[in-house]
Amino acid sequence: MPAYEAGSEDLEFTGPAFLKGHGTENDFVLLPDRDGRIELTAERVRAICDRRAGIGADGVIRVAPGRNTGTGAEFFMDYWNADGSLAEMCGNGSRVFARFLVAAGWAAPGTLTFDTRAGLRTAWLGEQGPVRVDMGPVTLGGASTAAVAGRRFEGTAVDVGNPHLACLTDVPLAELDLSTAPDFDATVFPSGVNVEFVHRPAGPVAEIAMRVHERGSGETRSCGTGTVAAAAVALAADGRRAGTLGVRVPGGRVVVTVADDGTATLEGPAVLVAVGRLDATLWPDAG
Ligand SMILES: N[C@@H](CCC[C@H](N)C(=O)O)C(=O)O
C-alpha cells in the first residue's frame, strides 16, 4: 500500500470503487457498475462483508445495468447476502439503491423503476429525505413454526419476493437470543427463510415492533421485506387485509402500507455514509 497523506486521492488501490450505506442500520456495500464489468463472487462478497477483515455489511449491492429480460429497466439491483448467497429482494437495500442512483446523478429524483430478482420495483424519492418503495405483492401462506433456544414460536409464511416466517409473540423481544439461526421447517422453506419476531400491542394497532434473523446475514438491525411480512401478519391478526403500520426495529422505524390489491409500500430512511476504493485483499484478482 502506498504512503497515505490526509486528503490524498492517490492511493493505488486496484479494486472497484464502493460506497457504504444503510437503511435503518441494515447496512450495505454498494458497487457502482454501470457498464456491467464487475464480476462478483460469493468469496468476494464474504470478504467485503467481513466486519473485522473487510468493510463490514449485511450485504452487497451491485448497481448493475438492466438485464436483457425485456423489462426496459435501466438498472438492476444485484443483491447478495453477507454469506455470499443471492437473494431475490431487499427492501432496505432498495431504498439505498435508489438513493445512490439519485445522489450519483444516474437518475433524477421523483419516480424511478428498477429491476430486482423478484421483478420490477418502483421508488419515489427527493434529492434528500426518506424513500418509499413499491414492494410488489405480499402473499400470506400457511402456518409454520420457528424455535429459538428450545422455545417454539408460531408463525405465518409470507412471500415478499423472498421467503419469510413472521411470528407474532408476547415474549419480550429483548429476551430473544438471535445470535444463532432459529430452527425452522426446511420442508416448508427449502431455500431457507428470514424469521421475524413481532410484538403487536393488544387491540387495533398503529405500530408494531420487530426483530429479525435474516437468511444469509444473521441478526440484522432491520429487514425491509421482513417489516412488510410482519405488518401483513399483524394486520391479518387484526382482521384487516389492508392498512398502514409503523414498524419499530432495532435500527429505527419504517412505515409499511398494505393495499387492498395485496401489494405493499415501504417508506424509511436511506443514507450513504462513505465512498472509497477496495484494496486487492478484498478483491483477490484485482490489478
Ligand atoms: N435485509 C433485506 C433482505 C435481504 C435478503 C434476505 N436476507 C434474504 O435472503 O431473503 C431487506 O431489507 O429486505
The ligand as an SDF file (V2000), in Angstrom:
LIG
                    3D

 13 12  0  0  0  0  0  0  0  0999 V2000
  -32.3270   -7.0100    4.5300 N   0  0  0  0  0  0  0  0  0  0  0  0
  -33.1380   -7.2020    3.3960 C   0  0  0  0  0  0  0  0  0  0  0  0
  -33.3860   -8.6180    2.9490 C   0  0  0  0  0  0  0  0  0  0  0  0
  -32.1120   -9.2310    2.3790 C   0  0  0  0  0  0  0  0  0  0  0  0
  -32.3170  -10.6100    1.7970 C   0  0  0  0  0  0  0  0  0  0  0  0
  -32.6370  -11.6540    2.8140 C   0  0  0  0  0  0  0  0  0  0  0  0
  -31.6030  -11.8450    3.7800 N   0  0  0  0  0  0  0  0  0  0  0  0
  -32.9140  -12.9640    2.0680 C   0  0  0  0  0  0  0  0  0  0  0  0
  -32.0210  -13.8160    1.9390 O   0  0  0  0  0  0  0  0  0  0  0  0
  -34.0460  -13.1330    1.5980 O   0  0  0  0  0  0  0  0  0  0  0  0
  -34.3770   -6.3380    3.4030 C   0  0  0  0  0  0  0  0  0  0  0  0
  -34.2470   -5.1890    3.8460 O   0  0  0  0  0  0  0  0  0  0  0  0
  -35.4180   -6.7320    2.8930 O   0  0  0  0  0  0  0  0  0  0  0  0
  1  2  1  0
  2  3  1  0
  2 11  1  0
  3  4  1  0
  4  5  1  0
  5  6  1  0
  6  7  1  0
  6  8  1  0
  8  9  2  0
  8 10  1  0
 11 12  2  0
 11 13  1  0
M  END
$$$$
